[in-house]
Amino acid sequence: MDKPIRVMVAEDFPLLREDFCDVVSSQQDMEVVGAAATGDEIVALARSTPCDVILMDIEMETVDAGIRAAEIISAIHPDIKIIFLTAHETDDMITSAMGTGAVDYVVKGCEEERLLEHIRRASQGRAELEPKIQNTVMQEYARLRRSERSLIFFINNVAHLTPAEHELVKLLLRDKKVAEIARLRCVEVVTVKTQIKGLLHKFGCSRTKEIVKMIRQMNLEHLFQ
């Protein structure tokens, strides 16, 4: 007989923790090797006790204790398969949780057999996300790819700015208006407007506020100090 799947349970609600442990222990191919009520406790257990799979609650001593614990455990024991077992199913929580290196995300209330199947598949390296969870993860992946392309496009354009355009962006980031920019640079207002038109064309924007917003969102203000 193959060795049983070694499972740990992290859940702050005692009755739920006991219930999950009982469900796992009732299986011939599984055993509970540890249970914890906090993120700190599950990290300590993972450091000291060999384990294959962890059922991880998210909200324990803090609203994101499970996420913080998963980040630490994934860093020190990347071989441990973490399954988030939580009542939270918002997109933000799902993407934050799956960004820790976890392999699966299960919403509490699912049938026992379904949960056990998630554990078995995870232990075999065949974790399969539920359709809703998978869709949320893929949407976040697509968003990050778009952001990456936008960042590359933006930085490439910054590299090709003229000194005058670079100075113009710097002043726009200081929320200066056209007339004030003209005065500070000792040029005509029409000259500033012409330079702004060229700047908008380079960045594919219709207003200077869009350029300023992009720079701030990408944390690139330091490029214009």
Protein Blocks (a to p, Z undefined) as FASTA:
>chain_A
ZZddddddddfblklmmmmmmmmmmpmkbccfbdcfbfklmmmmmmmpccfbdcddfblm
bmklmmmmmmmmmmmmmmbccddddfbfcfklmmmmmmnopabdcdehiafklmmmmmmm
mmnopaccdfklmmmmmmmmmmmmmmmmmmmmmmmmmmmpcfklmmmmmmmmnopafklm
mmmnopafklmmmmmmmmmmmnopabfklmmmmmmmnopmmmmZZ
